[in-house]
Every structure is written in structure tokens, then in C-alpha cells.
Amino acid sequence: MKYLITGAKGQLGREFSKTLESLGCDFLALDKDAFDIADFPKVMTTLKHFMPDVVINCAAYNQVDKAEVEFDQALRSNCIGVSNLAIACRELKAFLIHYSTDYVFDGKKVGLYNEEDRANPLNKYALSKYLGERQIETLLRDYLVFRTSWVYGEGSQNFLYKLSLWSQTQEYLKVACDEFSVPTSTRTIVEITLKAIKKGLAGLYHLVNSDYCSRYEWAREFLKLKGINKFIYPVSQAEFNLPAKRPSFSAMSNEKLSKILNISIDTWKDELKRFMRNKI
């Protein structure tokens, strides 16, 4: 089986490349410089040349606050680019795997979000991701869309990396205690995606670690495991006055995916411990 990975320099793209290489798989990993998914002729030419069986789309515009004023750029990657991949995969009979976000929800539900809950994006970034989902649903019969949340892994494109930097330069840290979701590792995403491919799964699923927490709880647990003694002051997310509105509670359930794959997905705490052990 041949895999094509987009967004190769991102934390998820790198995790896929590392894993597929260790498994001896035939894959091609391309970043935006070499493969801009918003360029349809380039998409078709590249896919026709490599002829992948599976396209794993890790390319995305993830600047949540900037998307409020750069909505066209967010749409370019998260909707138009996704549409291009879907059309090319349909033409060449490749299977498309795409990643979306918990931010498609408005946070008003009492309880964990499941796949049947109605999306209602609160910000432009989330809207661009939701529109990308709809493009895939419209253009393809068979596909995998995984919604995930608070993704972290190796690299500098996540909250934990920023938290480490802040802890080195600030007397104390302020972290939101009223924003809840599920920290999810790139390792978890890659492992379960490959299981889903092997199972022949298709459709929309929530791919997150188990349980949920506030961003404040996540920060405390991370710094504790890292051995950093730094006071963290819990504050409301409103105090940061960010341009993009976030849902206060967007934690998703992985029950549907766990049942169909007959697996138990580690809690966010256990997975974070594993991540920290591997970094030492």
C-alpha cells in the first residue's frame, strides 16, 4: 500500500513519516513548499505521478486567532485544498483521510460530544474546518474524517511547547481554567488511524484520548511531569481577550471509534506520561 502525506513538516505529518518509515511502508511526505493542496493542477499532477492508495491530509491552517482576519487563507487550506484532494482522490480512486477539530462545536452541550451532535462553529477557523468536512462528505462516498483536539507531539506547534517557553521567562503563568477538551497526542492519532485503515473503516469519527480536562489541569500535569516548579494561576479565558471565540467545553467521546475497532484508548493523563517518558 502506498501513502501520500501532506503537511509533512507539521507535528502530525512528522509523526506519520516516522511511523511509516519504521514499518517499512512505501510513502511520500510533502510539505506546502513542494505540494500546496490549494493548487489543483499541482494536486492532480502529483497524485497521478505517485498514484497513492491512501492520502493522509495533515496540511492545515491552524492559526485560530489570525483566521479572524485571514479567513481567505484559512479557507484556502482548510476548505479549498481539502476539496481539491477529495476531487483528485475520487478521480484516481485513492482513499482520503482528513483531520478536523472539536472547535466545530459551540460548547453548549452538557456531556461529551459525539458524532451525531450538530456542529455550530464559533470562530472563522472552526468554520473553515467544518466547511472542509462538508466538502469531503459531498464529493466522496468513502473517506475517513477524524475530529481531534488539543493535539501535541514533537515540535513547537503546540500548547506544551509554548508552556515550556513561558515557564522559563515568566514569574508565574496564567492558564484558562474554564476551557475544557481532550489533550491528544500525535502518537495516538497515528496509531489509531493505521488501525482504522487496516480495519477498512470509513466515515466520521472522534479520535481523541480518553477523559477530559481544563487547560489549567493539563498545564499543571505537564509541568509536574517535567519537574518544573512554577505557580500557575487559574483564570477565565476571557481575561486573554483573544480575537477568536472558543467553546468553553468541546470535549468529545471516542466511544464509537473504540467500539468499532475493539480497542481501549489511553486517557490523556496516561498518554501524556508516555510522551514525557519518551522525551527523556
DRENMIZA-137158 format. One record per residue: y, x, z of N, C-alpha, C, O, CB in turn; residue number from 1; residue in three letters. Coordinates in steps of 0.2 Angstrom, whole numbers. Atoms other than C-alpha are relative to their C-alpha. Glycine has a CB too. Layout:
% residues N
PT    nY    nX    nZ   caY   caX   caZ    cY    cX    cZ    oY    oX    oZ   cbY   cbX   cbZ   n res
PT     Y     X     Z     Y     X     Z     Y     X     Z     Y     X     Z     Y     X     Z NUM ALA
...
//
This chain:
% residues 280
PT    nY    nX    nZ   caY   caX   caZ    cY    cX    cZ    oY    oX    oZ   cbY   cbX   cbZ   n res
PT    -6     4     0     0     0     0     6     4     0     7     9     4     0    -5     6   1 MET
PT    -6    -3     1    17     6    -5     6    -3     4     7    -9     3     2     2    -7   2 LYS
PT    -6     3    -3    33     3     6     6     3    -2     7     9    -3    -1     1     8   3 TYR
PT    -7    -3     1    51     5     2     4    -3     6     4    -8     8     3    -3    -7   4 LEU
PT    -4     1    -6    63     6    17     7     1    -2     9     6    -5    -2     5     6   5 ILE
PT    -7    -1     0    81     3    16     3     1     6     0     0    12     3    -7    -3   6 THR
PT    -3    -2    -6    94     9    28    -4     5     4    -4     5    10     1    -6     5   7 GLY
PT     4    -5    -3    84    24    31     3     5     5    -1     7    10    -2     5    -6   8 ALA
PT    -3    -4    -5    97    33    42     1    -3     6     4     0    11     6     3    -3   9 LYS
PT    -1     4    -6    98    19    54    -5     1     5   -10     4     3     1    -7    -1  10 GLY
PT     6    -1    -5    88    19    70    -6    -3    -1   -11    -1     0     3    -2     7  11 GLN
PT     6     4     2    76     6    64    -3     3    -6    -9     4    -6     1    -7    -1  12 LEU
PT     3    -3     6    74    14    47    -3     7     2    -8     9    -1     6     2    -5  13 GLY
PT     3    -6    -2    71    31    55    -7    -1     4   -12     3     3     5     4     5  14 ARG
PT     6     1    -4    58    24    67    -6    -2    -5   -12     0    -4     1    -6     5  15 GLU
PT     5     2     5    49    16    52    -3     6    -4    -9     7    -5     3    -5    -5  16 PHE
PT     2    -7     4    49    33    42    -4     4     4    -9     6     2     6     3    -2  17 SER
PT     4    -4    -4    42    42    57    -7    -3     1   -12     1     1     4     1     7  18 LYS
PT     7     3    -1    28    30    60    -4     0    -6   -10     1    -6     1    -8     2  19 THR
PT     4     0     6    23    28    42    -2     6    -2    -8     7    -5     4    -4    -6  20 LEU
PT     2    -6     2    23    46    39    -6     3     5   -11     6     2     6     5     1  21 GLU
PT     5    -1    -5    12    48    55    -7    -3    -2   -12     0    -1     2    -1     7  22 SER
PT     6     4     2     0    35    47    -2     2    -7    -8     0    -9     1    -7     0  23 LEU
PT     2    -2     7    -1    44    30     2    -5    -5    -2    -5   -10    -7     2     0  24 GLY
PT    -2     6     5     7    29    21     4     3    -6     8     8    -5     3    -5     4  25 CYS
PT    -4    -1     6    15    30     4     6    -4     1     6   -10     0    -4    -2    -7  26 ASP
PT    -6     3    -1    33    26     7     6     4    -3     6    10    -4     1    -2     7  27 PHE
PT    -7    -3     3    51    29     0     5    -3     5     6    -9     5     1    -2    -7  28 LEU
PT    -5     2    -5    65    28    13     7     2    -3     8     8    -5    -1     3     7  29 ALA
PT    -7    -1     4    83    26     5     5    -2     5     5    -8     8     0    -3    -7  30 LEU
PT    -6     2    -4   100    26    14     5    -3    -5     4    -3   -11     2     5     4  31 ASP
PT    -5     3     4   115    17     7     3     5    -5     5     3   -11     6    -2     5  32 LYS
PT    -2    -5     4   121    33    -1    -4     0    -7    -1     1   -12     1     7     3  33 ASP
PT     5    -1     6   106    33   -13    -2    -7    -2    -4    -8    -8    -6     4     2  34 ALA
PT     3     7     2   102    14   -13     5    -5     4     3    -7    10    -7    -1     2  35 PHE
PT    -4     6    -2   116     1   -10    -3    -6    -2    -3    -8    -8     8     1    -2  36 ASP
PT     4     6     1   107   -15    -8     5    -6    -3     3   -11    -6    -3    -3     6  37 ILE
PT    -4     4     3   123   -24   -14     1     1    -7     5    -3   -11     7     0     4  38 ALA
PT    -1    -2     7   122   -16   -31    -6    -2    -3   -12     1    -3     1     8    -1  39 ASP
PT     6     3     3   110   -27   -40    -4     4    -5   -10     5    -5     1    -7    -3  40 PHE
PT     4    -4     5   106   -16   -55    -3     6     3    -9     7     1     6     2    -5  41 PRO
PT     3    -5    -3   103    -2   -44    -7    -2     4   -12     1     4     4     3     5  42 LYS
PT     6     3    -4    91   -13   -33    -6    -1    -5   -11     1    -4     2    -6     3  43 VAL
PT     6     1     5    81   -18   -49    -3     6    -3    -9     7    -3     3    -5    -5  44 MET
PT     3    -6     3    80    -1   -56    -4     4     5    -9     7     3     6     5    -2  45 THR
PT     4    -4    -5    74     7   -40    -6    -3     1   -11     0     2     4     1     6  46 THR
PT     6     3    -2    61    -6   -36    -5     0    -6   -11     1    -6     1    -7     1  47 LEU
PT     4     0     6    55    -6   -54    -3     7    -1    -9     8    -3     4    -1    -7  48 LYS
PT     3    -7     0    53    13   -53    -5     2     5   -10     5     3     6     5     0  49 HIS
PT     5    -2    -5    44    14   -37    -5    -5     1   -11    -4     3     4     0     7  50 PHE
PT     5     5     0    35    -3   -38    -3    -1     7    -9     0     8    -5     1    -5  51 MET
PT     3     1    -7    33    -6   -19    -4    -6     1    -3   -11    -2     5     1     5  52 PRO
PT     3     6    -2    21   -18   -12     4    -4     6     4   -10     6    -7     1     3  53 ASP
PT    -4     3    -5    32   -21     3     7     3     1     7     9     0    -4     1     7  54 VAL
PT    -7    -3    -1    51   -19     5     2    -2     7     2    -8     9     5    -3    -5  55 VAL
PT    -2     1    -7    57   -17    23     7     1     0     9     7     0    -4     5     5  56 ILE
PT    -7    -1     0    75   -20    24     3     1     7     4    -3    11     3    -7    -3  57 ASN
PT    -3    -3    -6    83   -10    38     8     1    -1    11     3     4    -3     6     3  58 CYS
PT    -7    -1     2   100   -10    29     4    -6     3     2   -12     2     1     1    -7  59 ALA
PT    -4     5    -3   114   -20    38     7     2     2     8     8     3    -4    -3     6  60 ALA
PT    -7    -1    -3   132   -21    43     0    -3     7    -1    -9     8     6    -4    -5  61 TYR
PT     1     2    -7   131   -21    62     7     0     4     6     0    10    -5     4     3  62 ASN
PT    -7    -1    -4   150   -19    67     2    -7     2     6   -10    -2     5     4    -4  63 GLN
PT    -1     7    -1   151   -36    76     7    -1     1    10    -6    -2    -3    -1     7  64 VAL
PT    -8     2     0   170   -35    80     3     2    -6     8    -2    -8     3     5     6  65 ASP
PT    -3    -1     6   175   -27    64    -1    -5    -5     3    -6    -9    -2     7    -3  66 LYS
PT     2     6     5   166   -41    55     5    -5     0     6    -9    -5    -6    -2     1  67 ALA
PT    -5     5    -1   180   -52    61     6     1    -6     9    -4    -8     3    -1     7  68 GLU
PT    -5    -1     5   192   -44    49    -3     4    -7     1     4   -12     5     5     3  69 VAL
PT     4    -3     6   179   -36    37    -5    -4    -2   -11    -2    -4    -2     7     1  70 GLU
PT     5     4     2   170   -51    33    -3     1    -7    -9     0    -8     2    -8     1  71 PHE
PT     3    -1     7   168   -47    15    -5     6     0   -10     5    -4     6     2    -5  72 ASP
PT     4    -5     0   160   -31    19    -7    -2     4   -12     0     2     3     6     4  73 GLN
PT     6     3    -4   148   -40    32    -4    -4    -5   -10    -3    -5     2    -4     6  74 ALA
PT     4     4     5   143   -52    18    -3     4    -5    -8     3    -8     5    -5    -3  75 LEU
PT     2    -5     6   141   -38     5    -7     3     2   -12     3    -2     5     6    -1  76 ARG
PT     6    -3    -2   127   -30    16    -5    -6     2   -11    -6     0     1     5     5  77 SER
PT     4     5    -4   120   -45    26    -2    -6    -4    -6   -10    -2     3    -2     6  78 ASN
PT     2     6     4   120   -59    13    -1     2    -8    -6     1   -10     6    -5     0  79 CYS
PT     1    -2     7   123   -52    -5    -5     5    -1    -9     4    -5     7     2    -3  80 ILE
PT     6    -5     1   112   -37    -3    -6    -3     2   -11    -1    -2     2     6     5  81 GLY
PT     6     3    -1    99   -47     5    -3    -5    -6    -8    -5    -7     0    -4     7  82 VAL
PT     1     5     6   100   -60    -9    -3     5    -6    -8     3    -9     6    -3    -2  83 SER
PT     2    -5     6    98   -45   -22    -7     2     2   -11     2    -3     5     6     0  84 ASN
PT     7    -2    -1    82   -39   -13    -5    -5    -1   -10    -4    -3     0     3     7  85 LEU
PT     4     6     0    75   -56   -12    -2    -2    -8    -7    -3   -10     3    -6     3  86 ALA
PT     1     2     7    78   -59   -31    -5     6    -3    -9     4    -7     6     0    -4  87 ILE
PT     4    -5     3    70   -42   -35    -7     0     2   -11     1    -2     3     7     2  88 ALA
PT     7     0    -3    55   -44   -24    -3    -6    -3    -9    -6    -5     0    -1     8  89 CYS
PT     3     5     3    52   -61   -32    -2     2    -7    -7     0   -10     5    -6     0  90 ARG
PT     2    -2     7    53   -54   -50    -6     5     0   -10     5    -5     6     4    -3  91 GLU
PT     5    -5     0    42   -39   -45    -6    -1     4   -10     3     5     3     7     1  92 LEU
PT     6     2    -5    30   -48   -33    -1     5     5    -7     7     7    -6     0    -5  93 LYS
PT     1    -4    -7    34   -37   -18     2    -5     5     5   -10     5     6     6    -1  94 ALA
PT    -1     4    -6    34   -44    -1     6     3     4     6     9     6    -6     0     5  95 PHE
PT    -6    -2    -3    51   -43     8     0    -2     8    -2    -7    10     6    -4    -3  96 LEU
PT     0     0    -7    53   -40    27     7     1     2    10     6     0    -5     4     4  97 ILE
PT    -8     0    -1    71   -43    34     1    -1     8    -3    -5    11     4    -5    -4  98 HIS
PT    -1     1    -7    78   -42    51     7    -3     2    12    -2    -1     0     7     4  99 TYR
PT    -6     4    -1    91   -54    58     1     1     8    -1     6    11    -1    -8    -1 100 SER
PT    -3    -1    -6    99   -57    75     0    -6     5     0   -12     2     7     3     0 101 THR
PT     0     6    -5    99   -68    91     7    -3     0     8    -8     3    -2     3     7 102 ASP
PT    -7     3     0   118   -70    88     1    -6    -4     6    -8    -5     4     6    -2 103 TYR
PT    -1     6     4   114   -84    76     0    -6     5     2   -11     2    -6     0    -5 104 VAL
PT     0     6    -5   113   -95    92     7     0     4    10     6     4    -6     1     5 105 PHE
PT    -6     1    -4   128  -101   102     0     1     7     5     1    11     3    -7    -2 106 ASP
PT     1    -1    -7   121   -98   119     0    -6     5     0    -6    11     5     4     2 107 GLY
PT    -1     6    -4   122  -116   125    -7    -3     2    -7    -8     6     4    -5    -4 108 LYS
PT     7     2    -2   103  -119   127    -2     2     7     0     8     9    -5     2    -5 109 LYS
PT     3    -1    -7    95  -120   144    -7     2    -1   -11    -2    -2     1    -5     5 110 VAL
PT     7    -2     2    80  -109   141     0     5    -5     5     6    -9    -5    -6    -1 111 GLY
PT     0    -5     5    74   -96   129     0    -4    -7    -3    -9    -8    -7     4     1 112 LEU
PT     0     3     7    77   -99   111    -6     1    -4    -9     6    -3     6     3    -4 113 TYR
PT     5    -1     5    63  -102    99     2    -1    -7     7    -3    -9    -6    -5     2 114 ASN
PT    -1     0     8    61  -103    80     2    -6    -2     5    -7    -8    -6     3    -3 115 GLU
PT    -2     6     3    64  -121    79     7    -2     2    10    -8     0    -5    -6     3 116 GLU
PT    -7     2    -2    81  -121    88     5     1    -6     4     5   -10     2     4     6 117 ASP
PT    -5     0     6    96  -124    77     5     6     1     7     7     7     4    -7     0 118 ARG
PT    -5    -6     0   107  -109    73     7    -3     0     8    -8    -3    -1     5    -6 119 ALA
PT    -7     2     0   126  -110    76     4     6     2     6     7     8     1    -6     6 120 ASN
PT    -3    -7    -1   134   -93    74     7    -1     3    11    -5     1     0     4    -6 121 PRO
PT    -7     0    -3   150   -90    85     4     5    -3    11     5    -3    -1     1     7 122 LEU
PT    -4    -5     3   156   -75    75    -1     2    -7    -7    -1   -10     0     7     4 123 ASN
PT     1    -1     8   158   -68    57    -6     4    -1   -10     3    -6     6     3    -2 124 LYS
PT     6    -4     1   144   -55    59    -6    -4     1   -10    -4    -4     0     5     6 125 TYR
PT     6     4     0   132   -68    65    -1    -5    -6    -6    -6    -8     0    -4     7 126 ALA
PT     0     5     6   137   -80    51    -3     4    -6    -7     1   -10     7    -2    -1 127 LEU
PT     2    -4     6   134   -66    38    -8     1     1   -11     1    -4     3     7     0 128 SER
PT     8    -1    -1   116   -63    46    -3    -6    -2    -9    -7    -5    -1     3     7 129 LYS
PT     4     6     1   112   -81    46     0    -2    -8    -5    -5   -10     4    -6     4 130 TYR
PT     0     1     7   118   -83    28    -5     4    -4    -8     2    -9     7     1    -3 131 LEU
PT     5    -4     2   106   -69    24    -7    -3     0   -11    -3    -4     0     7     3 132 GLY
PT     6     3    -2    92   -78    32    -1    -6    -5    -7    -7    -8     0    -3     7 133 GLU
PT     0     6     5    96   -94    21    -2     3    -7    -5    -1   -11     6    -4     1 134 ARG
PT     1    -3     7    96   -83     5    -7     1    -1   -10    -1    -6     4     6    -1 135 GLN
PT     8    -2     1    78   -77     8    -4    -7     0    -8    -7    -4    -2     4     6 136 ILE
PT     4     7     0    72   -95    13     1    -4    -7    -4    -7    -9     3    -4     6 137 GLU
PT    -2     4     6    80  -102    -3    -4     4    -6    -6     0   -11     7     0    -2 138 THR
PT     2    -4     6    74   -88   -15    -8     2     0   -10     3    -5     4     6    -1 139 LEU
PT     6    -2     0    57   -84    -9    -5    -5     4    -3    -9     8    -1     7     4 140 LEU
PT     5     4    -3    41   -93    -4    -4     4     6    -5     1    11    -5    -2    -5 141 ARG
PT     3    -4    -5    33   -79     5     4     6     2     7    10    -2    -7     3    -2 142 ASP
PT    -5    -5    -2    43   -67    16    -1     0     8    -5    -4    11     7    -1    -1 143 TYR
PT     0    -1    -7    45   -61    34     7     1     2    10     6     0    -5     5     3 144 LEU
PT    -6    -1    -4    61   -63    44    -1     0     7    -3    -5    10     5    -6    -2 145 VAL
PT     0    -1    -7    62   -56    61     7     0     3    11     4     2    -4     6     2 146 PHE
PT    -6     0    -4    76   -61    73    -2     5     6    -7     4     9     2    -7     2 147 ARG
PT     1    -5    -6    78   -47    86     6     0     4    11    -3     2    -2     7    -3 148 THR
PT    -6    -1    -4    91   -42    99     0     6     4    -5     9     6    -1    -6     5 149 SER
PT    -2    -6    -4    99   -28   108    -4     6    -1    -8     9     3     0    -2     8 150 TRP
PT     4    -5     2    90   -15    98     2     7     2     8     8     1    -1    -1    -8 151 VAL
PT    -2    -7    -2    89     3   104    -6     4    -2   -12     2    -3     1     0     8 152 TYR
PT     5    -5     2    80    18    99     3     7     0     8     8     3    -4    -1    -7 153 GLY
PT    -3    -6     1    83    36    94     6     0    -4     6    -3    -9    -5     5    -3 154 GLU
PT    -7     0     3   101    40    89     5    -3     4     5    -4    10    -1    -5    -7 155 GLY
PT    -6     1    -4   118    35    93     3    -7    -2     9    -9     0     6     5    -2 156 SER
PT    -2     7     2   119    17    86    -2    -5     4    -4   -11     2    -2    -1    -7 157 GLN
PT     2     5    -5   115     8   102     4     0     6     7     5     8    -7     0     1 158 ASN
PT    -4     1    -7   122     2   119    -2     6     4     2     9     8    -2    -6     3 159 PHE
PT     3    -5    -4   111    15   128     4     7    -1     5    10     4    -7     1     0 160 LEU
PT    -4    -6     2   119    30   119     7     0     2     9     5     5    -1     1    -8 161 TYR
PT    -7     0    -2   136    24   122     1     0     8     5     3    10     3    -7    -3 162 LYS
PT     0     0    -7   132    21   140    -1     7     3     3     8     8    -6    -5     3 163 LEU
PT     1    -7    -2   126    39   142     7     3    -1     9     7     4    -5     3    -4 164 SER
PT    -7    -4     1   143    45   135     5    -2     5     9     2     8     2    -1    -7 165 LEU
PT    -5     3    -5   153    33   146    -1     3     7     4     5    10     0    -7     0 166 TRP
PT     2    -2    -6   144    39   161     2     8     1     3    10     7    -8     0     1 167 SER
PT    -2    -7    -1   149    57   158     8     1     0    10     6     2    -2     4    -6 168 GLN
PT    -7     0     0   168    53   156     4    -4     4    10    -3     5     2     0    -7 169 THR
PT    -4     6    -4   172    38   167    -2     1     7    -8     2     9    -2    -6    -3 170 GLN
PT     2     0    -8   173    37   186    -5    -5     2    -9    -4     6     7    -1     3 171 GLU
PT     5     5    -1   164    21   186     0    -4    -7     4    -4   -11     2    -5     6 172 TYR
PT     1     4     7   158     9   172     0    -7     2    -1   -10     7    -7     1    -2 173 LEU
PT    -1     7     0   162    -9   169    -5    -3    -6    -5    -1   -11     7    -3    -2 174 LYS
PT     5     3     5   147   -19   161     0    -8     1     0   -10     7    -7     3     1 175 VAL
PT     0     8     0   146   -38   157    -6    -2     4   -12     0     3     0    -3    -7 176 ALA
PT     6     3    -4   135   -47   170    -1    -7    -2    -6   -11     0     2     0     7 177 CYS
PT     1     7     2   137   -64   161    -2     0    -8    -1    -5   -11     6    -4     1 178 ASP
PT     3     0     7   129   -59   144    -7     2     0    -9     7     3     4     5    -5 179 GLU
PT     7    -1    -1   110   -61   143    -4     0    -7    -2    -4   -11    -3    -6     4 180 PHE
PT     5     0     6    97   -57   130    -6     5     2    -7     6     7     4     3    -7 181 SER
PT     6    -4    -1    82   -46   127     1     7    -3     1     8    -9    -6    -3    -3 182 VAL
PT     0    -6     3    83   -27   125    -7     1    -3   -12     0    -1     1     6     6 183 PRO
PT     6    -1     4    71   -22   111     0     6    -3     5     8    -6    -1    -6    -5 184 THR
PT     0    -7     3    65    -5   106    -2     0    -7    -6    -5   -10    -5     4     4 185 SER
PT     2    -1     7    63     1    88    -7     1     0   -10    -1    -5     4     5    -3 186 THR
PT     7    -1     0    46     6    93    -4    -7     0    -9    -8    -4    -3     4     6 187 ARG
PT     3     7     0    41   -12    97     1    -3    -6    -4    -6    -9     3    -4     6 188 THR
PT    -1     4     7    49   -19    81    -5     3    -5    -8    -1    -9     7     1    -2 189 ILE
PT     5    -3     5    39    -6    70    -7    -2     1   -11    -4    -3     2     7     0 190 VAL
PT     7     1    -2    23    -8    79    -2    -7    -2    -8    -9    -5    -2     1     7 191 GLU
PT     2     7     1    23   -27    78     1    -2    -7    -3    -6   -10     4    -5     5 192 ILE
PT    -1     2     7    30   -28    60    -7     3    -3    -9    -1    -8     6     4    -2 193 THR
PT     6    -3     3    15   -17    55    -6    -4     1   -11    -5    -3    -2     7     2 194 LEU
PT     5     5    -2     3   -29    64     1    -6    -4    -4    -9    -6     0    -1     8 195 LYS
PT    -1     7     4    11   -44    55    -2     1    -7    -5    -3   -10     7    -2     1 196 ALA
PT     2    -2     7     9   -35    38    -8    -1     0   -10    -3    -5     3     6    -2 197 ILE
PT     8     0     0   -10   -32    42    -3    -7     1    -8    -8    -3    -2     5     6 198 LYS
PT     3     7    -2   -12   -50    48     2    -5    -6    -1   -10    -7     3    -3     6 199 LYS
PT    -2     5     5    -4   -57    32     5    -5     2     5   -10    -1    -6    -3    -4 200 GLY
PT    -5     5    -3    10   -66    42     6    -1    -5     8     4    -9     2     2     6 201 LEU
PT    -6     2     4    24   -75    33     4    -5     4     1    -9     8    -2    -2    -7 202 ALA
PT    -4     5    -3    39   -85    39     5     3     5     7     9     4    -4    -4     4 203 GLY
PT    -5    -2    -5    52   -84    53    -2     1     7    -5    -4     9     6    -4    -1 204 LEU
PT     3    -1    -7    48   -76    70     6     4     4    10     7     1    -6     4    -1 205 TYR
PT    -4    -3    -5    57   -70    85    -4     6     2    -9     6     6     2    -4     6 206 HIS
PT     4    -7    -2    52   -51    88     5     3     5     9     7     3    -1     4    -7 207 LEU
PT    -3    -3    -6    58   -46   105    -5     2     5   -10     0     5     6    -4     3 208 VAL
PT     4    -1    -6    51   -38   120     0    -6     5     4   -11     3     3     6     4 209 ASN
PT     0     6    -4    47   -50   134     5     0     6     7     6     8    -8     0     3 210 SER
PT    -5     1    -5    58   -57   148     7     1    -2     8     2    -8    -2     6     6 211 ASP
PT    -7    -1     2    77   -55   148     4     2     6     1     3    11     3    -7    -3 212 TYR
PT    -4    -3    -5    91   -48   157     8    -1    -2     9    -2    -8    -2     7     2 213 CYS
PT    -7    -1     2   110   -46   158     1     7    -2    -3    11    -1     5    -2     6 214 SER
PT    -1    -6     2   118   -32   150     2     5     6     0    11     6     7     0    -5 215 ARG
PT    -1    -4    -7   123   -26   168    -7     2     3    -7     8     5     4    -5     5 216 TYR
PT     6    -2    -2   105   -26   173    -3     5    -4    -7    10    -2    -5    -6     1 217 GLU
PT     2    -5     4   100   -17   158     3     7     1    -1    12     1     1    -2    -8 218 TRP
PT    -4    -7    -1   113    -3   161    -2     3     7    -3     9     7     8    -2     0 219 ALA
PT     2    -3    -6   108    -1   179    -7     3     0    -8     8     2     0    -6     6 220 ARG
PT     6    -3     0    90     1   175    -1     6    -4    -4    11    -3    -5    -6    -4 221 GLU
PT     0    -6     4    93    13   161     3     6     4     0    12     4     5    -1    -6 222 PHE
PT    -2    -5    -4   104    24   172    -4     2     6    -4     8     7     7    -2     3 223 LEU
PT     5    -1    -5    92    23   186    -6     5    -3    -8    10     0    -3    -6     4 224 LYS
PT     5    -3     3    78    29   175     2     7    -3    -2    12    -3    -3    -4    -6 225 LEU
PT    -2    -6     2    89    43   168     2     5     6     4    10     4     6    -2    -5 226 LYS
PT    -2    -4    -5    93    49   185     8     1     1    10     6     4    -3     6     0 227 GLY
PT    -7    -1    -1   112    46   184     3    -5     5     2   -11     5     3    -2    -7 228 ILE
PT    -3     4    -6   121    40   200     7    -1    -2    11     2     0    -1     4     6 229 ASN
PT    -7     2     2   136    31   193     0    -8     2    -4   -12     1     1     1    -8 230 LYS
PT    -1     7    -2   143    15   200     2    -4    -6     6    -3   -10     6     0     5 231 PHE
PT    -2     5     6   143     0   188     2    -6     3    -1    -9     7    -7    -1    -4 232 ILE
PT    -4     6    -2   155   -14   191    -2    -6    -4     0    -5   -10     7     2     1 233 TYR
PT     1     6     4   149   -31   185     6    -4    -1    10    -6     3    -6    -4     3 234 PRO
PT    -6     4     2   162   -40   176    -2    -5    -5    -7    -5    -8     6     4    -3 235 VAL
PT     1     5     5   164   -55   164     1     3    -7     6     8    -7     4    -6     1 236 SER
PT    -2    -3     6   163   -51   146     7    -2    -3     9     2    -7    -6    -3    -5 237 GLN
PT    -6     2     2   179   -60   144     5     6     2    11     6    -2     3    -6     3 238 ALA
PT    -5    -5    -2   188   -45   153     1     5    -6     6     8    -6    -3     3     6 239 GLU
PT     0    -5     6   184   -34   137     5    -3    -6     7     1   -10    -6     2    -2 240 PHE
PT    -4     3     5   194   -46   126    -2     2    -7     3     4   -11     8     2     2 241 ASN
PT     2    -2     7   184   -42   111     1    -5    -5     1   -11    -4    -8     1     0 242 LEU
PT    -2     4     5   188   -49    94    -5    -6    -2    -4   -11    -3     2     4    -6 243 PRO
PT     6     4     2   171   -57    91    -3    -4     6    -4     0    11    -6     4    -4 244 ALA
PT     3     4    -5   165   -71   102    -8     1     0   -11     0    -5     2    -7     0 245 LYS
PT     7    -1    -1   147   -68   109    -3    -6     4     0    -9     8    -1     7     3 246 ARG
PT     3     5    -4   135   -81   115    -2     3     7    -4     9     8    -7    -2    -3 247 PRO
PT     1    -2    -7   133   -79   134    -8     1     2   -10     5     5     3    -4     5 248 SER
PT     7    -1    -1   114   -82   133    -3    -1    -6    -3    -7    -9    -2    -6     6 249 PHE
PT     4     0     7   104   -78   117    -7     2     1   -10     4    -4     4     4    -5 250 SER
PT     6    -2     0    88   -73   124    -5    -4    -3    -5   -10    -3    -2     1     8 251 ALA
PT     5     4     4    73   -78   113    -7     1     3    -8     6     6     1     3    -7 252 MET
PT     7     0    -2    55   -81   116    -4     3    -6    -3     1   -11    -3    -7     2 253 SER
PT     4    -3     5    42   -71   107    -7    -3     0   -12    -1    -2    -1     8     1 254 ASN
PT     6     4    -1    28   -84   111    -4    -1    -6   -10     0    -7     1    -6     4 255 GLU
PT     3     1     6    25   -89    94    -3     6    -4    -9     5    -6     5    -4    -5 256 LYS
PT     2    -6     3    23   -72    87    -6     3     4   -11     5     1     5     5    -1 257 LEU
PT     6    -3    -5    12   -66   102    -6    -4    -1   -12    -1    -2     2     0     7 258 SER
PT     6     4     0     0   -81   100    -3     1    -7    -9     2    -7     2    -7     1 259 LYS
PT     3    -1     7    -2   -79    81    -3     7    -1    -8     7    -5     5    -2    -5 260 ILE
PT     3    -7     1    -5   -60    82    -5     1     6    -8     7     6     6     5     0 261 LEU
PT     4    -1    -5   -15   -62    98     1     6     4    -3    10     5    -8     0    -2 262 ASN
PT    -3    -6    -3    -5   -49   107     4    -2     6     7    -7     7     3     5    -4 263 ILE
PT    -5     1    -5     5   -47   123     5     6    -1     4    12    -1    -4     1     7 264 SER
PT    -6    -5     2    22   -39   120     3     2     7     4    -2    11     5    -3    -4 265 ILE
PT    -2    -3    -6    28   -27   134     7    -3     2    11    -5    -2     1     7     0 266 ASP
PT    -7     2    -2    43   -33   145     5     5    -2     3    11    -3     0    -1     8 267 THR
PT    -5    -5     2    59   -25   141     1     6     5     2    12     3     7    -3     0 268 TRP
PT     0    -5    -5    58   -15   158    -6     5    -2    -4    11    -1    -1    -3     7 269 LYS
PT     5    -4     1    41    -8   154     1     4    -7    -1    10    -7    -7    -4    -1 270 ASP
PT    -1    -4     6    46    -3   136     6     5     1     5    10    -2     2    -5    -5 271 GLU
PT    -5    -5    -1    62     5   142    -3     6     4    -1    12     3     6    -3     5 272 LEU
PT     3    -5    -3    52    15   154    -4     5    -4    -4    11    -4    -5    -2     6 273 LYS
PT     4    -4     5    40    21   140     5     4    -4     4    10    -6    -4    -5    -4 274 ARG
PT    -5    -3     4    56    25   130     2     6     3     3    12     0     5    -5    -2 275 PHE
PT    -3    -6    -3    63    36   143    -5     5     2    -3    11     2     3    -3     7 276 MET
PT     6    -5    -1    46    45   147     0     4    -7    -1    10    -6    -6    -4     1 277 ARG
PT     1    -3     7    45    49   128     6     5    -1     6     9    -6    -1    -5    -6 278 ASN
PT    -6    -4     2    63    56   128     0     7     5     3    11     3     6    -4     2 279 LYS
PT     0    -6    -4    59    69   142    -5     5    -2    -5    10     1    -2    -2     7 280 ILE
//
